[in-house]
Every structure is written in structure tokens, then in C-alpha cells.
């Protein structure tokens, strides 16, 4: 796969959008490596995708063989070492929310493509020999001149008694979600006007191969300038990296992530999406399985604040290692 630089991707996105031609795009976490292709070229490159409610979603398939899925997570001690480094930065005021992530080794009876086929998620992406994504989180949507973002922060096991009341009443979760909503409002103000929180902290249910989860999201909107299509590339890259998988303040928090996480995120927590010639739909690349040297790794994480408990955050990281099938 030949990847585009940031500047090349911006130019190509602008060209497609000005001509009102459909295109698919995939951008890594660092916003330095990208894929921008017509749907026909994406198909020829063995890139498969489906995006949200705005465009047709590829139907999920039933497994053609027995599905097994086991985890070999990092130790709590390894996680806690990174957690304490983040807490030191929080106590100094360098950051007040940081999304800390780790890879988990997994073993499964299915290939990446088979996992893509059976996953039930609003956003799905498969790059042959590289990774599969089945994300529940929208990055941005653009429809009829308006931009929308739906930051997702807060996850809980739905089987816990009064799970919804617990997640919505948790002080740490409220602070974390409110911080990301404020960050996204600020991000959208760089590319649009009339910023408005349409919905605050609503609940989605997610069915997985392990359990049912509740996830908390909000909806934020803004009005785009009439000439935005000719600058769509700049608009997208201005908003990167996604605030929900970085933290706040974004610039300093990103520096701390690069210092603390013992690996390169690559395309994990980047974005992908589809432009149909008029409107755009895109997702944050969470719920992400990648192949490296013949092994599979599932990437997951969560937001750390001064109110965080290391054990709970470690458990949430593992809880998010799943395949969304019923």
C-alpha cells in the first residue's frame, strides 16, 4: 500500500470534494500517513468498509465455523507503571485528561477478514494483511452544510445492577465526558460557527461476544462556511487527532502519550470515512485488531483523570477487548 503524506492527502481530498466525487479516506493517529481513494480504487486495493447511518452499511455475516476468542492481556503491574507516570503529569497540571492505551494479545479461530464479516458495528474497515476495525464511535458527520461530532466517553458492563444510573452518576466519568465535550466544542469552533451541544450524555447499548456494554456519548453541531468543500482536506486535518482518544489540553497531552505509551499507535485511534459527493461520514478507529508478525493484537484504552483508580481503568481496558457479535 502506498501511503500519502499529510499535504498530499489534503490536496487529494480537496480535489475530490470540489468535483463532488465520492472517496474513501483512512488517516493514522499521527496524521502523517493517509489513504485517499475512489470507491473503485479502494475495492481494487482490497479495502472494505461501511460507514454509519448516513450511507449503506454492509450486512454482517454469520460465522461459517466455530468462533473462539481468548485474551492474553498485559499484567496489571505493567499497566500500573504507565498509569503512575500519567498520574504524575496530572498532579503537575500538565494534563487533566489523557487516553492511555495498550495492545492485548488475542487468539481467535477466525481471520481478520472473517472478523470483519461477522462484526456488527456502524463503522467497519478491513485492510488486508494489516488490520480490522469495528468502531461504534463517530468522528464527524457533515450533512447539508452542518458538521456534527459525537464524542464517546464512559463504558460499563450492562449486567451490573443499575448500570446506567452508576455510569451517569459517577463523578470521574462525568468529569471525563464533560472535558471531552468541551474539547470537541473548541475543535469544531476552528472550522465552524454556531456551536451547539444537541444532546449531552446519552446511552448506547453495544452487544459483544463477551457481554453487553453501555457507552455514553454526546452530540455537538456547528455551521460550516459555504465554501467548505474546497477546503475539506484542511478541515479534517485541523480536527486531528480526535480529542476523545487523546485528551486535554490536546497538544501537551499528545506529547505525554508519545512519552508514556511503549509503542507507536499507527492507524489505531486514527480515523476513516466516506464522502458521497455531498455529505461525509467518518469514525474514530477504536475496537481495532491488527496483525503483526503472524500474531493478532487488540488495541484498547480509556481516559485517565486525577480521580481515576488504576485497577478500574485496567479492568475497563480489558473489558473493551471484544468482537461485536450477537
Buried (B, 14 or more C-beta within 10 A) or exposed (E): EEBBEBEEBBBBBBBBBEEEEBBBBBBBBBBEBBBBBEBEEBEEBEBBBBBBEBBEBBEBEEBEEEBEBEBEBBEBEEBBBBBEBBBEBBEEEBBBBBBBBBBBBBEBEBEBEBBBBBBBBBBBBBBBEBBBBBBBBBBBBBEEBBBBBBBBBBBBBBEEEEBBEBBBEBEBBBBBBBBBBBBBBBBBEEBBEEBEBEEEBEBBEBBBBBEEBBBBBBBBBBBBEEEBBEBBBBBBBBBBBBBBBBBBBBEBBBEBBEEBBEEEBBBBBBBBBBBBEEBBBBBBBBBBBBBEEEEBBBBBBBBBBEEBEBEEBBBBBBBBBBBBBE
